[in-house]
């Protein structure tokens, strides 16, 4: 007996969804709360950019004024992120951290809004956006992570499952055409210090339909391209950095995110097919942005950066293509690659970016290689922030 395709798709969808839901409930019970591990003295010193020996000296001589962490059974000292952020704040107030090195924007410095996107899937957009959000937060920046992908992968990485919370407010609710929700009411605190989340959900697809209809029946409401920027304006003063994770498509929501952004980060694999796809994608993006810029001719980006992802230095074709991209695109290609690593894949399976896993649970060389890669990428991104803020 022939079974219609729609029925077969529905059956497969139902079976897979139920199995994943059961797995999610078993591995991550609805009442479970993600927590962040404690960090070693070396890690804490690196995050707040203080020499490790100097940091140890502060812990000894300023014990009456700053958190001193906890000693484990091996007499090693560990700190929570809240503790070393408090140390960072006190050191700054006492002049032990230079103002231009303190990761909080000052009066007159604009919030840095970065859209991470590419039309091609499988280029590590979510991994890039999530890991950068976490390392910037650990360094002391106040970060808002916004998930515009209907698959809500970034949302899941922060321990929030939209399927298990159907009434949860999401990014769609703050940009919808009918009675949009104030942005502050949809933002959720996370278990990760310095990171707030505007969750993603399947509802964001509705925004595409609503926008298409708005072209046919203009109602005098705000144009689609400014709806993200207008929503963000309500909370922009609360953050130093906003990071958008986007779907692999040039949707109206993505264009609206670009319109709200001060910078763009484009992850891509070092392959000929990806390079060809990128050329077409950039041409399309240019055409669409031209339409938006007719309404706001002064809109511009502080930076557009290309990040080579899933990189293996032993893969000669990748090495050659990376060189080709740097020759063609120059310094727009970041000098550091986001390395391909089993640590990232394994961490994603447990909804844990690498900063959340215990270093002793993975191969030390593998762990250090990933951390160094993400740290150097963050360094380059921070350099763009400082340039925008007029700092050295």
C-alpha positions as CSV (number, residue, x, y, z in Angstrom):
1,X,0.0,0.0,0.0
2,X,1.3,3.4,-1.0
3,X,1.6,6.0,1.9
4,X,1.5,9.6,1.0
5,X,4.8,11.5,1.5
6,X,3.2,13.9,4.0
7,X,2.1,11.1,6.2
8,X,5.5,9.5,6.1
9,X,7.2,12.8,7.0
10,X,4.8,13.3,9.8
11,X,5.4,9.8,11.2
12,X,9.2,10.2,11.1
13,X,8.9,13.7,12.7
14,X,6.7,12.4,15.5
15,X,9.0,9.4,16.2
16,X,12.1,11.5,16.2
17,X,10.6,14.3,18.2
18,X,9.3,11.9,20.9
19,X,12.7,10.1,21.1
20,X,14.6,13.4,21.4
21,X,12.2,14.7,24.0
22,X,12.6,11.5,26.1
23,X,16.4,11.8,25.8
24,X,16.3,15.5,26.7
25,X,14.2,14.8,29.7
26,X,16.5,12.1,30.8
27,X,19.7,13.9,30.2
28,X,18.4,17.4,31.1
29,X,15.3,17.1,33.4
30,X,12.9,20.1,33.1
31,X,13.6,21.1,36.7
32,X,17.4,20.8,36.3
33,X,19.4,24.0,36.2
34,X,22.7,24.3,34.4
35,X,25.5,25.6,36.5
36,X,28.9,26.9,35.7
37,X,32.1,25.3,37.0
38,X,34.7,27.1,39.1
39,X,37.9,28.2,37.4
40,X,41.6,27.8,38.4
41,X,43.7,30.7,39.5
42,X,45.5,30.6,36.2
43,X,42.2,30.8,34.2
44,X,40.8,33.6,36.4
45,X,43.9,35.6,35.9
46,X,43.8,35.1,32.2
47,X,40.2,36.1,31.9
48,X,40.6,39.4,33.7
49,X,44.0,40.0,32.0
50,X,46.2,40.1,35.1
51,X,49.6,38.4,35.4
52,X,49.2,35.2,37.3
53,X,51.9,36.0,39.8
54,X,50.4,39.4,40.3
55,X,47.0,37.9,40.7
56,X,48.3,35.6,43.4
57,X,49.9,38.6,45.1
58,X,46.6,40.4,45.2
59,X,44.9,37.4,46.7
60,X,47.4,37.3,49.5
61,X,47.7,41.1,50.2
62,X,44.1,42.1,49.6
63,X,42.3,39.2,51.2
64,X,40.3,41.5,53.4
65,X,38.8,43.3,50.4
66,X,38.5,40.8,47.5
67,X,37.1,37.3,47.2
68,X,39.8,34.7,47.7
69,X,38.1,31.7,46.1
70,X,38.1,28.1,47.6
71,X,40.8,25.6,48.2
72,X,40.3,22.1,46.9
73,X,41.8,18.9,48.5
74,X,45.0,19.5,46.6
75,X,45.4,23.0,48.0
76,X,44.6,24.5,44.6
77,X,42.5,27.7,44.6
78,X,39.4,28.0,42.4
79,X,37.1,30.9,41.7
80,X,33.5,31.3,40.5
81,X,33.1,33.7,37.6
82,X,31.2,36.1,40.0
83,X,34.2,36.1,42.3
84,X,36.9,37.0,39.7
85,X,34.5,39.6,38.2
86,X,34.2,41.2,41.6
87,X,38.0,41.1,41.9
88,X,38.3,42.7,38.5
89,X,35.9,45.5,39.5
90,X,37.8,46.2,42.7
91,X,41.2,46.2,41.0
92,X,39.8,48.7,38.4
93,X,38.4,51.0,41.1
94,X,41.8,50.9,42.9
95,X,43.7,51.8,39.7
96,X,45.3,48.4,39.3
97,X,43.6,47.8,35.9
98,X,44.0,50.6,33.3
99,X,40.7,52.2,32.2
100,X,41.4,51.3,28.5
101,X,41.7,47.6,29.5
102,X,38.5,47.5,31.6
103,X,35.8,45.6,29.5
104,X,32.9,47.9,30.1
105,X,31.9,50.7,27.8
106,X,32.1,54.2,29.1
107,X,29.8,57.2,28.6
108,X,29.7,58.0,24.9
109,X,30.8,54.5,23.8
110,X,28.2,52.6,21.8
111,X,27.1,49.1,22.5
112,X,28.8,46.7,20.1
113,X,26.2,44.7,18.1
114,X,27.6,41.8,16.1
115,X,25.6,39.6,13.7
116,X,27.1,36.2,13.1
117,X,25.7,34.8,9.8
118,X,26.2,33.0,6.6
119,X,23.7,31.6,4.0
120,X,25.5,28.2,4.2
121,X,24.8,25.8,7.0
122,X,27.4,23.7,8.8
123,X,29.9,26.6,9.2
124,X,29.7,26.7,13.0
125,X,27.7,29.9,13.3
126,X,26.1,28.8,16.6
127,X,29.3,27.4,18.0
128,X,31.1,30.7,17.1
129,X,28.4,32.9,18.5
130,X,28.0,30.9,21.7
131,X,31.7,30.5,22.5
132,X,32.4,34.2,21.8
133,X,29.5,35.2,24.0
134,X,30.9,33.1,26.8
135,X,34.5,34.2,26.6
136,X,33.6,37.9,26.4
137,X,31.3,37.4,29.4
138,X,34.2,35.7,31.3
139,X,36.4,38.6,30.4
140,X,33.9,41.0,32.1
141,X,31.7,42.2,29.2
142,X,27.9,42.4,29.8
143,X,26.6,40.3,26.9
144,X,23.1,39.9,25.4
145,X,22.8,36.7,23.2
146,X,19.9,36.9,20.7
147,X,18.8,33.8,18.9
148,X,17.0,34.5,15.6
149,X,17.2,30.9,14.4
150,X,13.9,28.9,14.4
151,X,15.9,25.8,15.4
152,X,17.0,27.7,18.6
153,X,20.3,25.9,18.8
154,X,21.9,28.7,20.8
155,X,18.9,28.8,23.1
156,X,19.4,25.1,23.8
157,X,23.1,25.6,24.5
158,X,22.1,27.9,27.4
159,X,19.9,25.2,28.8
160,X,16.6,26.5,27.6
161,X,14.3,24.2,25.5
162,X,11.5,26.1,23.7
163,X,9.7,22.8,23.0
164,X,9.3,22.2,26.7
165,X,8.2,25.8,27.4
166,X,5.6,26.7,24.7
167,X,4.5,29.9,26.5
168,X,8.0,31.2,26.8
169,X,8.6,34.7,25.2
170,X,11.1,34.7,22.4
171,X,12.8,37.0,20.0
172,X,9.7,36.9,17.8
173,X,7.6,38.4,20.5
174,X,9.6,41.6,20.5
175,X,9.6,42.2,16.7
176,X,6.1,40.9,15.8
177,X,3.8,43.4,14.1
178,X,0.8,42.9,16.5
179,X,1.4,44.3,20.0
180,X,5.1,43.6,20.3
181,X,6.4,42.7,23.7
182,X,8.9,45.1,25.4
183,X,12.3,43.6,24.9
184,X,13.2,43.6,28.6
185,X,10.2,41.4,29.3
186,X,11.4,38.7,26.9
187,X,15.0,38.6,28.0
188,X,16.0,35.8,30.4
189,X,18.8,35.7,32.8
190,X,21.1,32.7,32.3
191,X,23.2,30.6,34.7
192,X,26.2,32.1,33.0
193,X,27.3,35.4,34.7
194,X,27.2,38.4,32.5
195,X,25.1,36.7,29.8
196,X,21.4,37.4,29.2
197,X,19.5,35.5,26.5
198,X,16.7,36.5,24.1
199,X,15.6,33.0,23.2
200,X,14.8,31.7,19.7
201,X,11.8,29.6,18.7
202,X,9.9,28.4,15.7
203,X,7.6,31.4,16.1
204,X,10.2,33.6,14.4
205,X,9.0,32.1,11.0
206,X,5.8,34.0,11.6
207,X,7.8,37.3,11.3
208,X,8.6,36.3,7.7
209,X,4.9,35.9,6.8
210,X,3.9,39.1,8.6
211,X,6.6,41.1,6.8
212,X,5.6,39.7,3.4
213,X,1.9,40.7,4.1
214,X,3.0,44.1,5.3
215,X,4.2,44.9,1.8
216,X,0.8,44.2,0.4
217,X,-1.2,46.0,3.0
218,X,0.8,48.8,4.5
219,X,-0.6,49.6,7.9
220,X,1.7,52.4,9.0
221,X,3.6,50.2,11.4
222,X,7.4,50.3,11.7
223,X,9.2,48.9,8.7
224,X,10.6,45.4,9.0
225,X,14.2,46.4,8.8
226,X,14.0,48.7,11.9
227,X,12.0,46.4,14.2
228,X,15.1,44.6,15.7
229,X,16.9,47.9,16.2
230,X,13.9,49.6,17.8
231,X,13.5,46.6,20.2
232,X,17.2,46.6,21.0
233,X,17.1,50.3,21.7
234,X,15.1,49.7,24.8
235,X,17.9,47.7,26.5
236,X,21.0,48.7,24.7
237,X,22.3,50.7,27.7
238,X,22.4,47.5,29.8
239,X,25.0,45.7,27.7
240,X,28.5,46.2,26.3
241,X,28.1,43.5,23.5
242,X,25.1,42.0,21.7
243,X,25.6,38.9,19.6
244,X,23.0,37.6,17.1
245,X,22.9,34.0,16.1
246,X,21.1,33.7,12.8
247,X,19.6,31.0,10.5
248,X,21.4,29.9,7.3
249,X,19.2,32.1,5.1
250,X,18.7,35.7,4.1
251,X,15.5,36.2,5.9
252,X,13.7,39.5,6.9
253,X,14.8,38.9,10.5
254,X,18.4,38.5,9.5
255,X,18.3,41.8,7.4
256,X,16.7,43.5,10.4
257,X,19.6,42.2,12.6
258,X,22.1,43.5,10.2
259,X,20.4,46.9,10.2
260,X,20.8,46.9,14.0
261,X,24.4,45.8,14.0
262,X,27.7,47.7,14.3
263,X,29.7,44.7,13.0
264,X,29.4,41.5,11.1
265,X,31.1,38.2,11.6
266,X,30.9,35.7,8.8
267,X,32.1,32.1,9.6
268,X,33.0,29.9,6.6
269,X,34.8,26.7,5.9
270,X,38.1,26.9,3.9
271,X,36.8,25.0,0.9
272,X,36.2,26.0,-2.8
273,X,32.5,25.2,-2.6
274,X,32.1,27.4,0.5
275,X,34.1,30.2,-1.2
276,X,31.9,30.0,-4.2
277,X,28.8,30.0,-2.0
278,X,30.2,33.0,-0.1
279,X,30.6,35.1,-3.3
280,X,27.0,34.5,-4.2
281,X,25.9,35.2,-0.7
282,X,27.8,38.5,-0.4
283,X,26.3,39.6,-3.7
284,X,22.8,38.9,-2.5
285,X,23.5,40.6,0.9
286,X,24.8,43.7,-0.9
287,X,21.6,44.0,-3.0
288,X,19.3,43.6,-0.1
289,X,21.3,46.1,2.1
290,X,21.2,48.6,-0.7
291,X,17.4,48.5,-0.5
292,X,17.5,49.2,3.2
293,X,20.2,51.9,2.9
294,X,17.8,53.9,0.6
295,X,15.7,54.5,3.7
296,X,18.8,55.1,6.0
297,X,21.7,56.2,3.8
298,X,24.0,56.8,6.9
299,X,23.9,53.2,8.0
300,X,27.3,51.5,8.0
301,X,29.3,48.8,9.8
302,X,32.4,49.4,11.9
303,X,33.8,46.1,10.7
304,X,33.0,43.0,8.6
305,X,35.2,40.1,9.4
306,X,35.5,36.6,7.9
307,X,36.3,33.7,10.3
308,X,37.6,30.4,8.9
309,X,36.0,27.6,10.9
310,X,36.3,23.8,11.4
311,X,40.0,24.3,10.5
312,X,42.6,21.6,10.5
313,X,46.1,22.7,10.0
314,X,47.1,19.3,8.7
315,X,44.6,19.5,5.9
316,X,46.6,20.9,3.0
317,X,43.6,21.8,0.8
318,X,42.2,23.8,3.7
319,X,45.6,25.5,4.3
320,X,45.8,26.5,0.6
321,X,42.2,27.8,0.5
322,X,42.7,29.8,3.7
323,X,45.7,31.4,2.0
324,X,43.7,32.1,-1.1
325,X,40.9,33.8,1.0
326,X,43.5,36.0,2.8
327,X,45.0,37.0,-0.5
328,X,41.7,38.0,-2.0
329,X,40.0,39.5,1.1
330,X,43.0,40.7,2.9
331,X,42.8,41.7,6.6
332,X,39.0,41.2,6.5
333,X,39.8,37.5,7.1
334,X,40.7,37.0,10.8
335,X,44.2,35.8,11.4
336,X,43.1,33.1,13.8
337,X,41.0,30.1,12.7
338,X,38.3,28.4,14.7
339,X,39.8,24.9,14.9
340,X,37.9,21.7,14.3
341,X,37.9,19.7,17.5
342,X,36.2,16.7,19.0
343,X,36.0,18.8,22.2
344,X,33.6,21.1,20.6
345,X,31.5,18.4,19.1
346,X,31.4,16.4,22.3
347,X,30.5,19.5,24.3
348,X,27.7,20.4,22.0
349,X,26.2,16.9,22.4
350,X,25.8,17.7,26.1
351,X,24.8,21.3,25.6
352,X,28.1,22.5,27.0
353,X,30.4,24.9,25.3
354,X,34.0,24.1,26.1
355,X,34.3,26.8,28.8
356,X,31.7,24.8,30.8
357,X,33.4,21.4,30.7
358,X,36.0,20.4,33.2
359,X,39.5,20.5,31.6
360,X,40.4,17.2,33.3
361,X,37.5,15.5,31.5
362,X,39.2,15.9,28.0
363,X,42.6,15.5,26.6
364,X,44.7,18.5,27.8
365,X,46.3,19.2,24.5
366,X,42.9,19.1,22.7
367,X,41.4,21.4,25.3
368,X,44.2,23.9,25.3
369,X,44.2,24.1,21.5
370,X,40.5,25.0,21.4
371,X,40.7,27.5,24.3
372,X,43.7,29.2,22.6
373,X,41.8,29.4,19.3
374,X,38.7,31.0,20.8
375,X,40.8,33.3,23.0
376,X,42.7,34.6,20.0
377,X,39.5,35.1,18.0
378,X,38.0,37.1,20.9
379,X,41.2,39.2,21.0
380,X,40.7,40.2,17.4
381,X,37.1,41.0,17.9
382,X,37.9,43.0,21.0
383,X,40.5,45.0,19.0
384,X,37.6,46.1,16.7
385,X,35.5,47.1,19.8
386,X,38.4,49.2,21.1
387,X,38.9,50.8,17.8
388,X,35.3,51.7,17.7
389,X,35.5,53.1,21.2
390,X,38.6,55.1,20.4
391,X,40.8,53.2,22.8
392,X,44.3,52.0,22.2
